[in-house]
């Protein structure tokens, strides 16, 4: 499915009926051949925007998957770079395929809701992982990010504008989330992945409650919608110095 190298429908079905961790262990060898991987265009745009805010010393890629974000951090950070994920399968793929810039990265298996670090980083990034967290988990998640950042540190991640109500994209995401809710109501273990649950207004409010100052940076490479709003923004949450 998706490409000749991607997972088959049967493989996706087995993944979807597993836990989140086991599902990604199974998907890991073919993950980069699916639409779930963050596109290089988004990674490049975030990197360019963050480069204007640096320099940075130590960076953490939260829910790093197969390591695409670690490559970005390795070009932005002068010292330590760490990728953290709770899927051993995803980390194994990341170790094998990360580019030359990320060769000095450390890989840590851990849950983002219980990070095994002190305040050791001045930049934390994350790409495409927030659908795996229920809205009620955001305060704890953002508290964990705050706990690993140094004073003045930044937490940055891209957010794509939601599709217009009634558009094809709107109905596709609504349908996906509905199927996942039905699946989780009748099958265990649950597989948490909801595209429409991560709302920018809620995210901003919870970041501010966690003690961050929040800025929204338009990523101009992706243009603007008819109403003039950016198609893609980067959220930059900064701790007080």
C-alpha positions as a Python dict, from the first residue, in 0.01 Angstrom:
ca = {
    (1, 'X'): (0, 0, 0),
    (2, 'X'): (106, 363, -70),
    (3, 'X'): (412, 247, -268),
    (4, 'X'): (561, -88, -374),
    (5, 'X'): (787, -75, -66),
    (6, 'X'): (504, 20, 173),
    (7, 'X'): (288, -199, 396),
    (8, 'X'): (9, -414, 256),
    (9, 'X'): (-352, -378, 366),
    (10, 'X'): (-313, -693, 572),
    (11, 'X'): (-5, -555, 747),
    (12, 'X'): (-187, -229, 824),
    (13, 'X'): (-483, -423, 962),
    (14, 'X'): (-259, -623, 1195),
    (15, 'X'): (-93, -301, 1308),
    (16, 'X'): (-427, -129, 1371),
    (17, 'X'): (-543, -417, 1590),
    (18, 'X'): (-228, -402, 1804),
    (19, 'X'): (-126, -162, 2078),
    (20, 'X'): (34, 164, 1966),
    (21, 'X'): (379, 39, 2067),
    (22, 'X'): (345, -303, 1905),
    (23, 'X'): (182, -150, 1599),
    (24, 'X'): (478, 76, 1535),
    (25, 'X'): (724, -204, 1601),
    (26, 'X'): (553, -391, 1317),
    (27, 'X'): (528, -91, 1085),
    (28, 'X'): (881, 38, 1145),
    (29, 'X'): (1062, -131, 851),
    (30, 'X'): (816, 21, 603),
    (31, 'X'): (715, 339, 788),
    (32, 'X'): (913, 574, 564),
    (33, 'X'): (718, 448, 262),
    (34, 'X'): (384, 562, 405),
    (35, 'X'): (216, 906, 420),
    (36, 'X'): (256, 897, 799),
    (37, 'X'): (619, 1011, 776),
    (38, 'X'): (656, 1388, 795),
    (39, 'X'): (736, 1517, 443),
    (40, 'X'): (1086, 1647, 379),
    (41, 'X'): (936, 1981, 275),
    (42, 'X'): (799, 2031, 628),
    (43, 'X'): (1122, 1918, 791),
    (44, 'X'): (1325, 2155, 574),
    (45, 'X'): (1095, 2448, 644),
    (46, 'X'): (1105, 2393, 1021),
    (47, 'X'): (1483, 2362, 1008),
    (48, 'X'): (1517, 2691, 820),
    (49, 'X'): (1289, 2871, 1064),
    (50, 'X'): (1469, 2734, 1370),
    (51, 'X'): (1811, 2815, 1224),
    (52, 'X'): (1714, 3182, 1243),
    (53, 'X'): (1645, 3143, 1616),
    (54, 'X'): (1966, 2958, 1710),
    (55, 'X'): (2231, 2868, 1784),
    (56, 'X'): (2135, 2567, 1992),
    (57, 'X'): (2356, 2338, 2197),
    (58, 'X'): (2151, 2028, 2279),
    (59, 'X'): (1835, 1902, 2110),
    (60, 'X'): (1574, 1634, 2174),
    (61, 'X'): (1339, 1484, 1914),
    (62, 'X'): (1027, 1379, 2104),
    (63, 'X'): (864, 1064, 1958),
    (64, 'X'): (1142, 1051, 1700),
    (65, 'X'): (1017, 752, 1500),
    (66, 'X'): (1263, 659, 1228),
    (67, 'X'): (1483, 961, 1294),
    (68, 'X'): (1398, 1223, 1031),
    (69, 'X'): (1371, 1494, 1297),
    (70, 'X'): (1702, 1389, 1451),
    (71, 'X'): (1873, 1471, 1123),
    (72, 'X'): (1723, 1822, 1150),
    (73, 'X'): (1847, 1861, 1507),
    (74, 'X'): (2194, 1737, 1419),
    (75, 'X'): (2232, 2026, 1176),
    (76, 'X'): (2099, 2280, 1426),
    (77, 'X'): (2267, 2171, 1751),
    (78, 'X'): (2637, 2200, 1820),
    (79, 'X'): (2664, 1940, 2096),
    (80, 'X'): (2420, 1671, 2209),
    (81, 'X'): (2136, 1529, 1997),
    (82, 'X'): (1890, 1270, 2130),
    (83, 'X'): (1598, 1084, 1973),
    (84, 'X'): (1341, 934, 2212),
    (85, 'X'): (1060, 694, 2121),
    (86, 'X'): (878, 411, 2296),
    (87, 'X'): (889, 179, 1992),
    (88, 'X'): (1201, -36, 1985),
    (89, 'X'): (1132, -115, 1619),
    (90, 'X'): (1127, 250, 1517),
    (91, 'X'): (1448, 320, 1708),
    (92, 'X'): (1623, 27, 1543),
    (93, 'X'): (1535, 161, 1198),
    (94, 'X'): (1647, 510, 1304),
    (95, 'X'): (1987, 381, 1418),
    (96, 'X'): (2043, 213, 1082),
    (97, 'X'): (1933, 483, 844),
    (98, 'X'): (1988, 824, 1001),
    (99, 'X'): (2204, 1043, 778),
    (100, 'X'): (2566, 1147, 834),
    (101, 'X'): (2463, 1456, 1030),
    (102, 'X'): (2284, 1237, 1284),
    (103, 'X'): (2561, 983, 1331),
    (104, 'X'): (2647, 1134, 1670),
    (105, 'X'): (2288, 1100, 1800),
    (106, 'X'): (2189, 902, 2106),
    (107, 'X'): (1874, 691, 2094),
    (108, 'X'): (1662, 637, 2404),
    (109, 'X'): (1360, 413, 2444),
    (110, 'X'): (1113, 590, 2671),
    (111, 'X'): (755, 713, 2697),
    (112, 'X'): (714, 1083, 2623),
    (113, 'X'): (492, 1104, 2931),
    (114, 'X'): (782, 996, 3156),
    (115, 'X'): (1104, 1133, 3012),
    (116, 'X'): (1426, 1007, 3175),
    (117, 'X'): (1614, 1338, 3154),
    (118, 'X'): (1680, 1642, 3363),
    (119, 'X'): (1687, 1997, 3221),
    (120, 'X'): (1954, 1911, 2963),
    (121, 'X'): (1819, 2059, 2636),
    (122, 'X'): (1768, 2400, 2487),
    (123, 'X'): (1556, 2273, 2195),
    (124, 'X'): (1286, 2006, 2179),
    (125, 'X'): (1109, 1927, 1851),
    (126, 'X'): (837, 1682, 1754),
    (127, 'X'): (691, 1586, 1417),
    (128, 'X'): (355, 1422, 1362),
    (129, 'X'): (319, 1244, 1696),
    (130, 'X'): (52, 1438, 1884),
    (131, 'X'): (-242, 1239, 1753),
    (132, 'X'): (-128, 961, 1986),
    (133, 'X'): (-210, 1169, 2294),
    (134, 'X'): (-560, 1230, 2423),
    (135, 'X'): (-650, 1592, 2504),
    (136, 'X'): (-643, 1517, 2876),
    (137, 'X'): (-281, 1402, 2847),
    (138, 'X'): (-151, 1733, 2712),
    (139, 'X'): (-86, 1896, 3052),
    (140, 'X'): (131, 1605, 3160),
    (141, 'X'): (305, 1584, 2823),
    (142, 'X'): (388, 1955, 2816),
    (143, 'X'): (499, 1936, 3178),
    (144, 'X'): (745, 1665, 3079),
    (145, 'X'): (881, 1881, 2797),
    (146, 'X'): (921, 2172, 3036),
    (147, 'X'): (1112, 1950, 3279),
    (148, 'X'): (1383, 1864, 3023),
    (149, 'X'): (1436, 2218, 2892),
    (150, 'X'): (1689, 2465, 3026),
    (151, 'X'): (1575, 2820, 3108),
    (152, 'X'): (1504, 2998, 2782),
    (153, 'X'): (1470, 2667, 2597),
    (154, 'X'): (1228, 2620, 2309),
    (155, 'X'): (975, 2353, 2218),
    (156, 'X'): (887, 2366, 1848),
    (157, 'X'): (660, 2167, 1620),
    (158, 'X'): (468, 2222, 1294),
    (159, 'X'): (90, 2239, 1279),
    (160, 'X'): (-102, 2208, 952),
    (161, 'X'): (-422, 2411, 924),
    (162, 'X'): (-731, 2190, 947),
    (163, 'X'): (-924, 2129, 626),
    (164, 'X'): (-1231, 2343, 563),
    (165, 'X'): (-1559, 2194, 691),
    (166, 'X'): (-1728, 2003, 413),
    (167, 'X'): (-1410, 1953, 209),
    (168, 'X'): (-1282, 1609, 109),
    (169, 'X'): (-998, 1637, 361),
    (170, 'X'): (-1245, 1723, 636),
    (171, 'X'): (-1459, 1416, 571),
    (172, 'X'): (-1153, 1190, 538),
    (173, 'X'): (-1018, 1294, 879),
    (174, 'X'): (-1361, 1275, 1038),
    (175, 'X'): (-1408, 928, 895),
    (176, 'X'): (-1067, 810, 1016),
    (177, 'X'): (-1125, 938, 1369),
    (178, 'X'): (-1472, 784, 1378),
    (179, 'X'): (-1337, 444, 1272),
    (180, 'X'): (-1066, 465, 1539),
    (181, 'X'): (-1318, 552, 1810),
    (182, 'X'): (-1537, 256, 1714),
    (183, 'X'): (-1231, 30, 1704),
    (184, 'X'): (-1123, 140, 2051),
    (185, 'X'): (-1474, 93, 2189),
    (186, 'X'): (-1486, -273, 2088),
    (187, 'X'): (-1121, -390, 2080),
    (188, 'X'): (-836, -405, 2327),
    (189, 'X'): (-563, -294, 2355),
    (190, 'X'): (-656, 55, 2234),
    (191, 'X'): (-474, 225, 1947),
    (192, 'X'): (-482, 597, 2013),
    (193, 'X'): (-453, 799, 1692),
    (194, 'X'): (-694, 1086, 1634),
    (195, 'X'): (-616, 1353, 1375),
    (196, 'X'): (-882, 1600, 1487),
    (197, 'X'): (-819, 1594, 1863),
    (198, 'X'): (-506, 1812, 1859),
    (199, 'X'): (-659, 2160, 1830),
    (200, 'X'): (-435, 2464, 1813),
    (201, 'X'): (-639, 2675, 2056),
    (202, 'X'): (-632, 2396, 2317),
    (203, 'X'): (-262, 2334, 2259),
    (204, 'X'): (-176, 2699, 2305),
    (205, 'X'): (-378, 2722, 2624),
    (206, 'X'): (-214, 2414, 2776),
    (207, 'X'): (134, 2531, 2680),
    (208, 'X'): (73, 2864, 2849),
    (209, 'X'): (-60, 2687, 3158),
    (210, 'X'): (262, 2484, 3163),
    (211, 'X'): (460, 2810, 3184),
    (212, 'X'): (557, 2862, 2820),
    (213, 'X'): (533, 3178, 2617),
    (214, 'X'): (384, 3078, 2282),
    (215, 'X'): (450, 3222, 1936),
    (216, 'X'): (308, 3105, 1604),
    (217, 'X'): (549, 3128, 1312),
    (218, 'X'): (408, 3100, 960),
    (219, 'X'): (605, 2869, 732),
    (220, 'X'): (587, 3070, 410),
    (221, 'X'): (689, 2786, 179),
    (222, 'X'): (335, 2644, 207),
    (223, 'X'): (144, 2961, 125),
    (224, 'X'): (-185, 3081, 268),
    (225, 'X'): (-546, 2977, 258),
    (226, 'X'): (-824, 3182, 102),
    (227, 'X'): (-888, 3359, 433),
    (228, 'X'): (-523, 3467, 449),
    (229, 'X'): (-422, 3234, 731),
    (230, 'X'): (-105, 3021, 688),
    (231, 'X'): (-145, 2668, 563),
    (232, 'X'): (132, 2553, 797),
    (233, 'X'): (255, 2716, 1118),
    (234, 'X'): (530, 2631, 1359),
    (235, 'X'): (443, 2655, 1725),
    (236, 'X'): (737, 2787, 1926),
    (237, 'X'): (689, 2755, 2302),
    (238, 'X'): (964, 2925, 2504),
    (239, 'X'): (1049, 2897, 2871),
    (240, 'X'): (1139, 3213, 3063),
    (241, 'X'): (1513, 3269, 3090),
}
